[in-house]
Amino acid sequence: MKLSLFDICFGLLLAAAGILLPFLNPSEALIQLVTLAAIWAIFAIGFDFVFGALGMVSFGHATFLGVGGYAVALATQKYGLPFSAGVGLAIIVGAAFALLFSFFALRVSGIFFALVTLALSQLIFILADSKLRGFTGGSDGISGVERPGFLGIDFYDPVHYYWFVLGVYALVMLAVISLRSSPFGRVIAAIRGNETRADQLGFNVNRYKQITFVISGGLSGLAGALLASLLMYMNPQMLHWTTSGDVIIMTLLGGSGSLWGATVGVIAFEVLKEWLSSWTEYWYGVLGLVFILATIFFPRGIVGELEQGFAAYQKNRRGGAR
């Protein structure tokens, strides 16, 4: 993945907005909202690592987010482990469940892949909500999930936790850019472009898909740990298939496959949700209508359309210079 001028400029714009926000005396509610958006962006980036890079639609990513949340909740609340250990466990558990899902889901493709991930995800949701109630707390959930504790910083302060999440988001973006720019990323792009050709060139297509899915699960587990820590609460709802549906909408809204699409999609989704929910109790239906219209008129997503406009502007400018 080669960074374009648009990617660099857009990234600097987002970075400037993220860094300047705490210095503009925002309300606590706004800081919490942006922190939530940054965590969802990490989840969406993890999801798009499969969806955008390989073109595989997964309805099972809610599981990886949820088990990450449960990992940090159980590690810190029931077993007294430090937050850092809980986050590491969340990444490992998210990746492990993705590996487990891949053994079944990668045997099929297309809509069947999506249905298998959906079925497995709902199975995990039912187990967490009822069968494993004594372990997960069932619908009552687990309260009092801890936040980080190091260098004497009070991360229960919304601004301090915001800086922590922003730092994690930056590290995730750097890792994803590095992966997609590496030989591994180029193989993934080749598989997306022509799977049969990649197989004929000697690449183990299923193995590459599996590794990508596992990485995606690990990133989703990390997001789940941060989300449970932000809310200081964890319950099975995070595992529900609607969570997977939300991240699909976010990614498509922003622009699947583009570097900043997942982040922008999350921001657009959260802003629309906050505005529409204050206007009508049927906000989810209105949001669905907005998504349908956006898909029709902006098929490349917000970032995709902006990128195309930027490329057209540069082309016209070069033409005018001649």
N, C-alpha and C positions, 0 to 999 in steps of 0.2 A: 504494500500500500504506500504510494508516494504522496506526500503531503503537498497539496496545491496551495497557491497563494490565497485562495478563498478559505481553505481549511485553517491556515495560519492566522489570517486576519480575523476570522470568526472566533477562533480559539482565544485570541488575545482580547477580543471584545467580551467574551464570556468571563474570562479570568478577571478582567478589570471590574466588571459588574459584581462578581463574587467577592473580590477583595474590598471594594469600596463600600458594599452594603452596610457592614457593621458601623462604619464611620458616619453614616447618614442619619444616625439616631432613629433606627426603625423600631416599630413596636415589637413586643415579645412574640405576638402572634405571627407577624411577618417573618421573623427569624425562624420560628418553628416551621412555618410553611416552606420556606426556602430550604431548610435542613431536610425536611421530609422529601422535597423534590430532588435534592442531591442524592439521597439514599435510593429513591425510586429510579433515578438516572443510572446508578450503579447496577441495579437490577435489570434495567432496560438494555444497558450496554452488554451485560452478560447474556441476555436473551438474544440480542441482535448478533452476537458472535456466532450463533447457530442460524438464526433466521436470515440475517442480512448476508453473512459470509457463505452459507451453504444453501440457503433457500428452503430450509426445513421448518415447517410450522409446528411448534410444540405447544400443547395445552397442558404440559406437565410441569412447567417451571414454577408454579405456585408451590409445589412440593419442595423444591430446592430452597426457595425463599423461606418457607415455613420451618423446615428441619434446621435451617441455620438459626432461626429465631429460637427454636426450642433448645438447640445445643447451647447457646449462650445463657438462656434462662435457667436450664437445669444445671449447667456447670457452675454458675455463680450462686444460685439460690439453694440448690439441694446438695451440692457437693463442695461448696466453698472454694472453688477455684477462682483465680484472678481473672479479670475481664479479658486480658490478652490471651490467656489459655482458652477461654470460651470462644473468642473470635477465631483462633486457629482451629479449634474443634469444629466450629460452624462451617469453615471453608472445606475441611476434610469431609464432614458428613454430607454437605451439599454435593461435593464431587463424587462421593461414594454412591449416593442415591442416583445421581446422573449416570454413573457407570452401570448400576443395576437396571435402570430404565433402558439403557442402550442395548443391553443383551436381548431385550424383547422388541423394542421399537425399531431398531435398525434392520430387523428381518424383513420389514416392509417399507414402503415409501409413499410419498404423496399424502392423500387424505387418510390413508390407513395408518401412516406414521402418527398423524395428529390424533386419531381416534385411540390408538394404543396408549399414547402418553396421557390422554384425557382419562382413560379407564384406570390406569395405574395411579394417577394423581388422586382421583376420587376414592380409590381404595385406601390410600394413605390418609386422606381426610377423614373417612369413616372410622378408621382405626384410632386416629388421634382424638376424635370427637366422642367415641363411645367405648370401643373395646379396650383402649389403653387409658381410660379416664383416670385411673389411679396414678398413672405416671405423668400424664399431660395436664391433668386438672379438668379435662373435658371442656364444656362450654364456659366454665368459670375461669379457665385459664390459669396462668401463673403471673402473679403481680410482684412488683418490687424488683424487676430486672435491673441489674446494676449498670452503671456507666463506668468509663475508664477511670483509673486513679493512678496518676504518675506525675512526677515533678511538682507535687503540691498544688496542681491546678484543679479547681473546682469545675468538673465537667457537668455538674447539675445546673450550672449557669448556662442558659440557652446559647449565649454568644460563644462561650468557650467550646461547647459541644458542636456548634456550627463550624468553628475553625477546625476541629478534629475531623468532622465528616468531610469538609472541603479538602483537607489534606489527603484523606483516603481516596476521595474521588479523583484527585489529581494523579495519585499513584496508579489507580486503576486505568485511567486514560493513557498514561505513559506505557503501562504494561500491554494494553490492547494495541496501541500504535506499534510498539516493538514487535509483537506477535504477528500482526497483519503485514508488517513490512519484512518479516523474516522469510527464509526459504519455506518454512512451514506454512506461513500465510499465503505465499504464492501458490503452493500446492492446493490449498483450500480454494483459492480463487479459480484455479484450473478445474477443480472438481465441480465448482458451481457453474463454470462456463460449459464444460462438456465432460460429464462423468465417465462416459464410455471411452473417450480419448485418453483421459487421465489413467484409467485402468489399463489401457493398451500400452501406455508409456511405462508401466511397471509399478505404479503407485498402489499401495494397499488402500483402496478407497474407503472400505468399511472401518479400517483402523484409524484413518485420519478423521473420519466422521465421529468415531467414538472418542478420540482425544479431544476434539473440538467440543463435543457435548459435555465431557467431564470438566473441561476448563470453564464452560458456561455455567455448569452446576456449582462449581466452586465460587465463582463471582456472585451468583445468586445467593448462595449460603452466607457470604460476607454481607450482602445487602440485608438479608434477614436478621443477622446479628445486630447490625446497626439500627434497624427499624425497631426491633424489640427493645433495644437499649434506649432509643429516643422516646418510645411510648412508655417504657418501664413496665411493660405488660406484654403477655404473649398468650394467644388463644388459637384454636383450630381454624378460625375464619381466614387466617393468612394462607392456609393450605387449600382453600376452596378454588374450584376451577375458574370462578369469576376473576380471581386475581391474575390468572394467566391471560384471561380475556382482556383485562385492563392493560397489561403490558404489551399485548399485541396492538391494541388501539394506539397506545402511546408511540410505539415504534413506527407504525405506519403513518401516523399523523406527522411525526417529525421528519421521516424519510429513512426507510430501511436501507441499510448498507452504507449510508453516508457516515462520516466520522462523528458529526455532531447531531445527527438526526435523532438518536435516542434521547439525548439530553433535552433538545428543544421540544420534542414530542411530550416529554414528561412535564416540562414547564407549561406548555400550552394546555395539557390535560388538567393539571392542578389548578391553573388560573381559571379555566372554564368551569371546573367543578365548583370552586369556591364562589364564583359569580352566579352560576346557575342555581346552586343550592340555596342561595340567599334570595333568589327570585321565585322559585317554584319547587314544590316537593317532588315534582316529576322530572327533576333535573337530569336523571340518567337517560330518560327517553329523548330529551332535547339534545343531550350530548351525543346520543347515537345518531340523531338526524344530522348534527354538525359533522360528525365523522363521515357519514355517507356522502354529504355534499363535498367535504374536503377530498375524499377519495375520487370523486367524479371530476372536480375542477382542478385539484392539485395531486395528480396520481403519483408524482415523485416525492410527495411530502413537502413540508415547509422548507426544509434545508435543501432538498433536491431542486425545488423551483428557484430558490434564491441562488443556488450554485449555477443553474442554467442561465439565469438572468445575468449573473456576474460574468460568466464566460461569453455571453453575447455582447455585453458591454465592452469587454476587453477586445473582442474581435472587431467590433465597429471602430473602437479607438485606434487599433492598429491599421485598419483600413483607411481611416481619415488621415492618419499620419503620412500615408503614402501620397 
